[in-house]
Amino acid sequence: MKDLEHQLKNPVWHSLKETHKKFVIEFNRVQFYKPDVCNFAAFYDDTKTAKAANEYTNSSDDFFFVSENQTPIVDGINVVLEKKTDGCQMVLNKLVDIEITEDIVLLDETFIDEIYDLVWLVMPGYYKKRTFEMGNYYGILKDGKLVSIAGQRMQTNLFIEISAVVTHPDYTGKGLARQLIVHNTKEILKENKTPILHTNKGNLAIPLYEKLGYKLTRDMNWWLYRKV
């Protein structure tokens, strides 16, 4: 469990070291996802982030440094902070099972455009079309239309992050997200990995996650930087 705890303190870093190493771009010992896959980056040494950020923005206009308690350094000339999001990490403590009444399907490549459009409708700003390649995506369809999804994002040999939990505004309040979270959680447990998720502090969805067996474990902050 010590290894898991170590990884969870810097999940982007360890994802890019293990399961997602095919997506890594590294500058000066700072790790970034390829910009068409995900705009997350991680570091251990904050003295190296300024030079690395300048290098990375040759291929991407913006990115997030993700950190539990370190503050990245940038030069403020070529790269500036646009906003800081105070986030938190949640880890499954004990799954609270619920009845699955919906037909939940594993989404294949034919749904890439629908997934992208749904995420950007509900939660714009971070999802790329190739984010689909980071893990499995599960969805619920109504009348042939994808109306709710829950995907998988950062992951290592020890954990998998549930992400992109979104429901079309016309279908909220029906418990679709709740069922997708539980289904996704069970699929992760089948792989003998720990399910985790990240959200903003104060998110109204936190009580739902807690009811499904997740607990708050640590801060996880998201620093959005943009090229000048």
C-alpha positions in Angstrom: 0.0 0.0 0.0 3.0 2.3 0.5 3.7 2.1 -3.3 0.1 3.1 -4.0 0.2 6.0 -1.6 3.4 7.2 -3.2 1.8 7.1 -6.7 -1.4 8.8 -5.6 0.6 11.8 -4.4 1.7 12.5 -8.0 -0.7 10.6 -10.2 0.1 12.3 -13.5 3.8 11.5 -13.1 3.3 7.9 -12.3 0.7 7.4 -15.1 3.3 8.6 -17.6 6.0 6.4 -16.1 3.8 3.3 -16.3 0.6 2.7 -18.2 0.7 5.9 -20.3 4.4 6.0 -21.0 3.6 5.9 -24.7 2.0 9.3 -24.3 4.9 11.0 -22.5 6.9 14.1 -23.6 9.7 14.9 -21.2 11.6 18.2 -20.9 14.2 18.8 -18.2 12.8 16.0 -16.0 9.3 17.4 -16.2 6.7 15.1 -17.8 3.9 16.1 -20.1 1.2 14.2 -22.0 1.3 14.6 -25.7 -0.9 17.6 -26.3 -3.4 15.9 -28.6 -4.1 13.3 -25.8 -4.2 15.3 -22.6 -3.0 18.7 -21.4 -1.7 17.5 -18.0 1.9 17.8 -16.7 3.8 16.7 -13.6 7.0 17.4 -11.8 9.0 16.7 -8.6 11.6 19.5 -8.9 9.9 22.9 -9.3 13.2 24.5 -10.3 12.9 22.7 -13.6 9.3 23.7 -14.5 10.0 27.1 -16.1 12.4 25.8 -18.8 10.2 22.8 -19.4 7.0 24.9 -19.8 8.7 27.1 -22.4 9.7 24.0 -24.4 6.3 22.4 -24.2 4.4 25.5 -25.3 6.1 25.2 -28.7 3.6 22.5 -29.4 0.7 23.5 -27.1 -0.9 26.8 -26.2 -1.9 25.7 -22.7 -1.5 22.9 -20.1 -2.1 22.1 -16.5 0.5 21.4 -13.9 -1.1 18.9 -11.5 0.4 19.0 -8.0 -0.6 18.1 -4.4 1.3 20.8 -2.6 4.1 22.1 -4.8 3.8 25.4 -6.7 5.3 25.3 -10.2 7.6 28.0 -11.4 7.2 29.7 -14.8 9.1 32.7 -16.2 6.0 34.9 -16.6 7.2 36.1 -19.9 6.5 33.3 -22.3 4.1 31.4 -20.0 1.6 32.8 -17.6 -0.8 31.4 -15.0 -4.4 31.7 -16.3 -6.1 30.2 -13.2 -5.6 27.8 -10.3 -8.3 25.2 -9.5 -8.3 24.0 -5.9 -9.0 20.3 -6.4 -9.1 17.2 -4.3 -8.5 13.5 -4.7 -11.0 10.8 -3.7 -10.1 7.1 -3.3 -12.5 4.2 -3.0 -12.8 3.0 0.6 -15.5 0.4 0.2 -17.9 0.1 -2.7 -21.5 0.7 -1.9 -23.3 -1.4 -4.5 -26.5 -0.3 -6.1 -28.9 -1.9 -8.6 -27.9 -1.3 -12.2 -31.1 -0.8 -14.2 -29.6 0.8 -17.3 -27.9 -1.0 -20.2 -24.3 0.1 -19.9 -22.1 -0.4 -22.9 -18.3 -0.3 -23.4 -17.9 2.5 -26.0 -15.7 1.8 -29.0 -14.0 4.2 -31.5 -17.3 4.8 -33.3 -18.4 7.0 -30.3 -15.3 9.2 -30.2 -17.1 12.2 -31.7 -20.2 11.8 -29.5 -18.0 11.5 -26.4 -16.1 14.6 -27.3 -19.3 16.6 -28.0 -21.0 15.5 -24.8 -18.0 16.3 -22.5 -17.5 19.7 -24.1 -21.3 20.4 -23.7 -21.3 19.6 -20.0 -17.7 20.2 -18.9 -15.7 22.2 -21.5 -12.0 23.0 -21.4 -9.8 19.9 -21.0 -11.0 16.9 -23.0 -9.3 16.0 -26.3 -10.5 13.5 -28.9 -7.5 11.3 -28.2 -8.2 11.4 -24.5 -10.4 8.4 -25.4 -7.2 6.4 -25.8 -6.3 6.8 -22.1 -8.8 4.2 -20.8 -12.1 2.5 -21.1 -15.3 4.6 -21.6 -18.7 3.4 -20.6 -22.0 4.9 -21.7 -25.8 4.9 -21.6 -27.7 5.4 -24.8 -31.3 6.6 -25.1 -33.1 6.4 -28.5 -29.7 5.7 -30.1 -28.1 8.8 -28.6 -25.2 8.8 -26.1 -26.6 10.6 -23.1 -24.3 9.7 -20.2 -20.7 8.6 -19.8 -18.0 7.7 -17.3 -14.4 7.2 -18.6 -11.0 6.2 -17.3 -8.1 8.6 -17.5 -4.8 8.5 -15.5 -3.7 5.0 -14.5 -0.8 2.8 -13.4 -0.4 -0.8 -12.4 -2.0 0.1 -9.0 -4.8 2.6 -9.7 -7.2 3.8 -12.4 -8.9 7.2 -12.3 -12.6 7.6 -13.2 -13.1 10.8 -15.2 -15.4 12.5 -17.6 -18.5 11.6 -15.7 -21.1 13.7 -17.6 -24.8 13.4 -18.4 -26.6 15.4 -21.1 -28.7 18.1 -19.4 -31.9 16.6 -20.8 -31.2 13.4 -18.9 -30.0 14.5 -15.5 -31.7 13.5 -12.3 -32.3 9.9 -13.4 -29.4 8.3 -11.6 -27.4 7.6 -14.8 -24.1 8.9 -13.5 -24.5 7.0 -10.3 -24.9 3.7 -12.1 -22.0 4.5 -14.5 -19.7 5.3 -11.6 -20.5 2.0 -9.8 -20.2 0.0 -13.0 -16.8 1.6 -13.8 -15.6 1.1 -10.2 -16.5 -2.6 -10.5 -14.6 -2.9 -13.7 -11.5 -1.4 -12.2 -11.7 -3.7 -9.2 -11.8 -6.6 -11.6 -8.3 -5.6 -12.6 -7.2 -5.6 -9.0 -6.5 -1.9 -9.1 -7.7 0.9 -6.8 -10.4 3.3 -8.3 -9.8 7.0 -7.7 -11.2 10.2 -9.0 -10.5 13.9 -8.9 -12.8 16.9 -8.6 -13.0 20.5 -7.5 -13.3 21.3 -3.8 -16.9 22.1 -3.0 -18.2 20.2 -6.0 -21.9 19.2 -5.4 -21.1 15.7 -6.7 -18.8 15.0 -3.7 -21.6 13.7 -1.5 -22.6 11.3 -4.3 -19.1 10.0 -4.5 -19.0 9.5 -0.8 -22.3 7.7 -0.8 -20.8 5.3 -3.4 -17.9 4.5 -1.1 -15.2 7.1 -2.0 -13.5 9.2 0.6 -11.5 12.5 0.3 -7.8 11.8 0.7 -5.8 14.9 -0.3 -5.6 18.1 -2.2 -4.8 17.9 -5.9 -4.4 21.3 -7.5 -4.6 22.2 -11.1 -2.5 25.1 -12.4 -3.6 26.2 -15.9 -0.8 27.9 -17.8 -1.1 29.6 -21.2 1.5 30.6 -23.7 1.8 34.4 -24.1 
